[in-house]
């Protein structure tokens, strides 16, 4: 299992945000332009409108499958 953290950058990189991916195997830090994230989210919401996620995926089943570890 791992963690995903997303937070805005401050000081010198006002127009970026940081994504931190952590697992038992290590950590990755990704700095990305806020404008790129905004574009991605707009395109995502056009494909799957807010509240319509359950029409495309059973999130409860997906989370259970990801967290079961084959049990």
WOLIN-V91628 format. One record per helix or strand of 3 or more residues. SS is the DSSP state (~ for helix, > for strand). FROM is the first residue (numbers start at 0). TO is the last residue. Records with the same first field share a line. If there is no record, write none. Layout:
SS = FROM-TO  FROM-TO
This chain:
> = 1-7  15-22  25-32
~ = 33-46  52-54  58-67
